Amino acid sequence: MKVSLFSFDTQAAARVKPGHVLLIMSMVNWMAAFLTTGLNIALPQIQTQFNLGPVALGWVPLGYILAMAIVLVPFGKIADTKGRHMVFAIGLWTLFISAVCLIFVPSYTPLIIFRALSGVGSGMCFASATAIVAIAYPPKSRGFAMGIMAMTAYAGQFCGPVLGGIISAKSWRYIFVVAAVYVLFNIILDIWLLRGAEWKDEAEESFDWQGSAVYAVAMSAFLLGFSWLPLIRGFVLTVAGIMGIAGFAWWESHARVPVLNLDLFRRNRLFVLSNLTALISYASVWAMTYLMSLYLEDIRGLSTITAGLVLVAGVVLQTALAPVGGRLSDRIQPRWVVSTGMGLCVLGLAALSFLGFTTPYWVIFLGLCLLGIGYALFSGPNQAAIMGSVARKDVGPAGAMVGTMRVVGQAFSVALVTVVLAVTVGRQEITPGDYPHLVTGIHIAFIIMAVLCAASILASLARGDVSRHRTSGETVSPVAEA
C-alpha cells in the first residue's frame, strides 16, 4: 500500500471509494463546528486567566472567523491549480500544529495568533473539501453526500457546548488537547484511506497575489465593520470593505488569471441565486441561538445547562434529518426542497417573535423544531445546487463561496441583533430593569429575521433547476445562465 504525506497522484483518485472521501471531509466539518461552539463555553475561563475585557475576548472567536474568511477564495483557486487534496492535507497539518501550540500559549497575543492560524487551516480544508466531495460523488447522489457533510457540522454544533463544558471543566486547554488528537487521527485516516489521491484539473499557472491581497483586506474590513456596528468605526469599516470588494471585482475582471471567475456571477443565474439564498438564510437564522440564550437565561431564569438542553431540540432534528434533506434533493429539484425548508424556518422565527415572560414552553419547542427541520432541508440541498451549477473546473471557487457566504451571513446576523439590542436595550450590562426592553428587542429581531428568511425563499425559487450533468461537465448549461 502506498503511503505518502505530500506526494499526490491524480490517477489514484479513480481507485478511492467515495465513502472514504466523504468520511475524511466530514470529520473536518465536525471538528470545526465543535471547536467553535465548544470554545465559546470556555471563554469565561480564558477571560479570567488573561484578564481580558469583552472586546479583547471577542477576538478569540473573531480572529478565527476573519482568518478563515480571507483565505477561502484564494485557496479555492490554489487548490484548483496545485491540487485540492494537497491543499486539504496542508490545512489538516496547519490545524494540528495550531492546536498543539494553543495548548501551551502563555499569554493573550500568541492565543490570538494561533487561533487565527487555526482559521487559516480550516479555510484551506473548506476551500477544497466541498469540491472534492462534489467530484467524488455523481450528480444522482451528490445531494445525499452534501447532506452528510451538513449533518456532521450540525453534530459538531450539538456536541460542542456539551463536550466542551465537560472537557474544559478543569482547563480550557484540554479542548485543544482533544482537537490535536482528533486532527492527528484525521491525518492518519487521510493517508491510509485516500492513499495520496489527487483531484486536480487545471494546469499550473501564475497566481493573482495582488487580487488576493485586495480581497483579504476588503473582507477583513467588511467583517470587522460588521462586528463593531452600530459604532461609527463599524460603519466606516463596513463601507470601506464594500468599496474594497467592488475594487476586487474590478481587478478580477481585468486579471489574466483571476482568483475568482466572475463569469460565474455574470452568466450563471443558478450559482448567483443559490449563493444569495445561502447568504440570506445564514443572516436570518444564525443569531437565533444568541437571542434564545438571552431569553431563556435572563427572562425565564434558566441555568446555562438547562437553557442548552432546551436549545438542543432543534439541533437534534437538524442533525438527524440533514441526510434526508440531501437525499430528497437527489430526487427533487433542490430549489423546491430548499424553499420548503426556508418556509418552515419562517414559521419557526415567526413563532419565536411572540416570546414573552410567560410563553408556554411548547411554543418555544415548536419554534425550535420548525427551525431545525427547516435548516435540515436547506443546507445539504443548497450546497448540492451550488456545486451542481458549475463545471468541474470551477468547483474549487464554488466550494470556497459556500464557506464565504456562510461566514458573511453569520457576521451579518450577529451585527443585526447587536444593532437591534443596542437600540432597544442600550450598550450597558443587562439588568432586571432592562428585561421589558430586552423582550421588545427580541420581538423586533425575530420579526426582521423572519422577513429576511422569507426573502431567501424568493431567491431560492427564482434560481431555476439544476442540470443533473453539471459538475462532471466542462460547460455551463443554458438553464443556469441569466
Buried (B, 14 or more C-beta within 10 A) or exposed (E): EEEEEEEBBEEBBEEBEBEBBBBBBBBBBBBBBBBBBBBBBBBEBBBEBBEBEEEBBBBBBBBBBBBBBBBBBBBBBBBBBBBBBBBBBBBBBBBBBBBBBBBEBEEBEBBBBBBBBBBBBBBBBBBBBBBBBBBBBBBEBBBBBBBBBBBBBBBBBBBBBBBBBEBBEEBBBBBBBBBBEBBBEBBEBBBEBBBBBBBBBBEEEEBBEEBBBBBBBBBBBBBBBBBBBEBEEBEEBBEBBBEBBEBBBEBBEEBEEBBBBBEBBEBBBBBBBBBBBBBBBBBBBBBBBBBBBBBBBBBBEBEEEEBBBBBBBBBBBBBBBBBBBBBBBBEEBBBBBBBBBBBBBBBBBBBBBEBEEEBEEEBBBBBBBBBBBBBBBBBBBBBBBBBBBBBBBBBBBBBBBBBBBBBBBBBBBBBBBBBBBBBBBEEEEBEEEBBEBBBBBBBBBBBBBBEBBBBBBBBBBBBBBBBBEBBBBEEBBEBBEE
